[in-house]
Amino acid sequence: MIMFWKKAAACMFGVIFAALLFEVAVRFTPFAEVHMITYDSRRGWALLPGGAELYTREGRGYVKINRDGLRDIDHSKHKPAGVFRIAVIGDSYAEADQVDLHRAFWWVMQERLRACPALAGKQVEAINFGVRAYGTAQELFSLRYHAWQYSPDFVVLAVYVGNDIRNNSVRLEPNKCRPFFVERNGRFVLGGPFVDSPALRLRCMFRYESRDSQVANLLGDAVIRVRSALRERMEANASSQALSANQEQAWPLNLVYVTPREPVWDVAWRATDAEITMVAREAQSHHAGFLAVTLSDAFQVYPDKARRAAYEKRLGVQDLFYPERRIAALGLREDFAVLNLAPTMQLYADEHHAYLHGFGNVGLGAGHWNELGHKLGGEMIAEDVCAMLLRGNAAARPPAAHSAP
């Protein structure tokens, strides 16, 4: 019996030693990351207060998380007199790790709004609540449980159509460590695995609170990537488009640009409609102005009409603006303001043959906004917010048309 326990102890020691050795080895590989997130009981995860890194995986930006867990400078929760505050809610486009802080679209917006006649004599202060990989439900909770502590006068919801609709679907989204709104009896209510399963919440807590372990982080990220790859392959196989050998090397299909043909996408879109409307109602209940802004996806504003046309043909659509039309119609129906950036940004990209997405270190025309994308987006949002304030009706209005900057 003593010999058995000695062997068991030796085996356990070997496993622990191997795990520690692997942990040390991973830290000296390119897979090692500075982790900037922590567990959040409502939203699944949040930015880690005080975290900092030089982000170079896409573009180059110095990222510092403030004391309240925002990728921003420090802000007093007490709003001083003479200050007009804008809460910016969004995902990685708002977090904007790829560029320095002063190049992010919401900082550009803030600077441009200081010249708005409706805000003469006031200090304009944008506060960034963007967090990587968030869906609309998480953004709603950022507004409800965090942003109101700063007493914002206006709310900008940045909607990234490239993956927000997928993020809002309990079936399409591979990362379940987040709240969802699920359909029950014809209504969308809070639910899903993260809300309903204490065991999953515990696993999510371990995943995000084990940030000091590179092995745990690597395994967690690998699971998400495998699930995403399987989902993308299933969607490609389900597509009715017959692809040639050359087309196989083209952009991956994203069914968000297509009027929903399958029940899973119909539910994802209706969940998104409901959640965006919830954010608008939340702002209106606090007597704050509200603007839903649909950002651009790289495919929509790629400066090559022929390549876009080939992609549209694969999808069986006339253009790549179904998400913009749908969300604009939602705003008209539910009485809140919508600004669609992608159509105007596409015109600009074509006219100037300019890449608004992508960076030299990873390639142009893909991924997040670069500095030019942020600049144009911030200027257009500032123009729209200013026009709303000048009209004296910042809470609701039809979407405005824009010419290329």
N, C-alpha and C positions, 0 to 999 in steps of 0.2 A: 504493500500500500504506500509506504514511504517512497519507494522507487517510482510509483505512478505519479505522485505529486511532484517529485523532483523533475520528472520528464515533462509534466504539464507546465511547471514553472519555467523550465528551460525553453519550452515551445513558446509560451507567452512572452518571455524576454526576447526571443528571436523575432517574433512578430512586431513587438514595440520597437526594437532596434532597427528593423527593416523599414518601418514606417517613418521613424525619425530620419534615417539615412535618405529615404526618398524625399522627405520634406526639405532637407538641406539641399539635395541635388536640384529639385525643382526651382528653388530660390535663385539658382545660378543659371537658369535657362531663360530664353525669351518669353516663356509662358508665365513667368512670375509677374504679378501685377501689384500695384499699389491700390488697395481696395478702399473705396470712398463711400461705401454704403453701410447701413446698419438696419437692423430689424425694426419694423414699425407695426404695432398691433392693429392699426386700422388699414394702412395702405400696403402692407407687406414689406416694404423697404423704404428707406429715406436716405438722404445724404448725411454723411458722418460729420457732425460739428467739429470744426478745427482741422478737417482733412485737407491735404495739399499734395499736388503732384504737377510735374511738367508733362502734359498730355501730348504724345507724339504719335499715337497709333493712327491718327487721321488728322492731318493738319498739325498745328503746333500752338498750344495755348497753355498758359500757366493757370492752373485751376486751384482756387482756394475756397474752401467752404467756411462760411462765417459761423459765429457762435450759435446761431439759431438753426443751422443745418441748411443754409441757402447758398447757392453759388452766386454770391453778391457781396458787396461791402456790408458792414454792419448798419442796421437801421434801428432807431428807437421805436419801441412799440407804441409809445405815446406820440401821436402826430402833432408836431408843432403848428402853431397858427400860421396861416399863409402858405401852407404846403398842400399841393394837389398830388395825391398818391394814386398810382396805378399798380394793381396786382396783376402780374403776368403769370398765367397758369399754363403749363405745357409739359412736354417730355424732353428728350435729349436735344431737340432743336432749341428749346428755351434754355436748357442748362448750358448748351453751346461750349462744350469743352474744347472744340476744335479751333477756337479763336480766343484771343485775349479778351478779357472782360469788357473793355471799352469798345470792342468791335461787334459785340452781340447786338442783334436786332433791337432788343428792348432798350439797350443803352442808347443806340442811335435814335430810336423813337423818343426817348426822354429828352435828348439834346435838341431834337427838332421841335418838340412841343413847347420848348421855352420861348419860341418865337410866335406861338399861336396867340392871336389877339384876345381870344376868350380866356386866356390864362395870364394876361398881363398883370404884373405885380405879384405873381405867385411863383413859388419854387416848385418845379415839377420833379417828382421822385418816383421812378419805377422800381418795384421790388420784384425780384425774380424767384418764383416758386417752382421753376422747371426742374424735373427729375427724370433722369434717363429711363427709358422703356416704360414710362407710365401710360396707362390707358385713361379714358375719360372718367371712369369711376374714381380712380385714384386722384385725378385732378380735381374732381368735385370735393373730395374729402380734404385735399390741400386747401381749397378755398374755405370750406366749412369750418375746419378745426384749426387752421393756422393763419390764413391770410387775414381774416377779420380781426385778429389781434392787433393789426397795424392800421385799422380804420381806413382802408382804401376808398377813394371816391369813384374809382372806375376799375373794371375788370376786363382784361384781354385774355380770351381763351384761344391758345394756339393749337389748332387741329392739324395734325400731320396725317393726311389721308393715306400715306404709304403703308402705315401699319396700325393706326389707331383703331380702325374698324375691326381688324383682326384681334387686337388687344382686348377689345370689349366682348369677345365671344368666348364663352367657356369651352366650346368645342374646338375652335380654331387656334386659340392661344396655348402654346406649349407650357409657358411658365404659369403655374396655378397659384403661386404665392402672391395673390392679389385678390381684391374683392371684385365680384361681378354683379351685374344686375341681370337677373334671369326672369324669364316670362312665366308667370303663374296667374291663371284665371284672367288672361288678357291684359295683365299689367306687368311692368318690369319692376321687380323688387330685389332688394339686396339678398344675395345668396351665393351659391357656388361652393366649391370645395374649401376654399380658405375660410369662408364664413361658417360653414356647416360642420367642418371636421377639426376638432381639437388636435388630432394626431398630425394632420397636415400642418397646422399652425406651429406645432412643436418642431416639425422637420424644417419648416421655413425659418424659424428662430435659430435653429442650429446652423442652418446654411449661412445666414447673414451674420450671426454672431461669431462664427468660426472664421472671420475674415483674416485672422492672423495665421491661419493654416493655408498655405498655398495648395496643398494636396486636396483639401476639402473644397476649396474654391474651384480648382481645376476639374474635379469630378462633377461638381454642381453645374458648371458651365457646359461640360461635355454632355450631360443629360439633356440640357435645353437645346443644344445644337443638334443632337441626334433626333430629338422630337421634331424640331423645325425642319430638318432635312426630310424626314419621313412624310411630314405634312405636305411639303412642297412637291415631293415626288407623287403623292396621291393626287394632288390638284392637277399636276401636269398630265397624269394618266387619265384623269377624268375629263380633261378639256376635249371639246369636240373638234379642235383644230388639228389638222394633219400637218405635222412639221417635217420639213425637208432636212437633209443632213446639215445644210448651211444654217438653217433656222435653229437647230439645236444649240448652236453656239451664240445665239442672240440673247437678248435680255430675258430673264426668267418671267414667266407669266404671273401677273398680279391681277386677280379677278376683282379687285376693288374698283377697277375702271369700267366694269361691265355691270349693266342692269342685272340684279341678282337672278340667276338661273336656277340656283339650288337652294333648298330650304335653309341650309346652314348659313349661307350668306344673307339671305333675307332676314333671318333672326339677328345676325350680327349687325346689320344695318339698322334694324328697328331698335335694337338695344342702344346703338350709338345715337340715333335720333332722340330717344328718351333721355339719355344721359346729358347730351348737349343742352336739351331743354331744361333739365334739372339745374345745370350750372347757371343758365340764364335766369331761371326763377329765383335761385339763391341770391344772385346779384340784385335782382329787382326787389326782393324782400328786404334788402338792406339799403334800398334807395341809392344804389350805385349804378353808374352807367355800365353798359355791357356791350362788348363787340366780340363775336366769334370770327376768328381769322383762319381761313384754310390756307396752309402753307403750300409750297410747291414740292412735288416729288421730282427726283432727278430725271426720270423718264419724260415727264411732262414738259420740261424746259430744256431738254437736250438740244443744242443748237445745230440740228441736222434734220431737216424736214423729211428727207427720204427715209432715214432710219426710224423716225417716229411713225411715218406712214406704214412702214413694214410691220412695226409692232402693233399698230392699230388693226392692220389686216389680220394678224395672228389672233388678236382678241375678238375680232368681228365687230369693231366699233368704228364710228366716224371720227372720234377724237378721244382724248384722255381726260375729259372734264366731267364725267358723270358724277364724281363725288362733289364737285363744286356746285353743279346744278342742284343736286339733291339737298345739300346743306343750305344753299341760298333759298330754295323753296321752303325748307323747314323754318327758316327765319321769318319768311313772309307769313307762313301759316301760324306760327307761335308768337309772332310779334317781338322779334329781337333782331338786332343788326348783324349782318354778315358781310365780311369782306373776303373776296376770293382773289388771292395773289397770283395763282399760277397762270391764268390766261394772259395777264399783262406782262408777267415775267417771261413768258414764252415769246411774246412779241419783242421784248428787249433782247433776249438771247439770240433770236434770229437776226434782228437788225444789226447787232454788234458782233455776231458770232462769239458770244461770251458764254463761258461756263460759269454757272451760278452755284453749282455743286462740285465737290471734289477738290483735291489738293495734289500738289506735285509729288508728294511722297507716297501717294496711293493711287493716283490717276484722276484725271479730270472727268466730270460728267457723271459722277456716281457719289453716293453717300450723302453727307450733310451739306448744308450751305457753307460755302467759303465766305471770305470777307465781303466780296461783292454781293453775294446773295443776301447776307445779313444787312448790308447797307441799303440795298433796294427795298428789302422787306420792311426794315425799320422806317424808312422814309415814307413808304406807302401807308403803313399803319398810322404814323403820326399825322399824315394828311387827312386820313379818314376820321380819326379821333377828334382832330381840331374842327373839322367840318361839322361833326355831330355836336360838339360843344357850342359852336357858333349858332347852330340852329336852336339850341336850348332844349333839345330832346335827345339826350344821350342814352336813354334806356331802350328806345325802340325806333327803328326806321327801316325802309327798304335798303338793300345793298346798293352802293354807288358804283357807277362805271368809272373806269380809270383809263387814261391814255398811258402809253409807255413813258417811264421817266426819261 
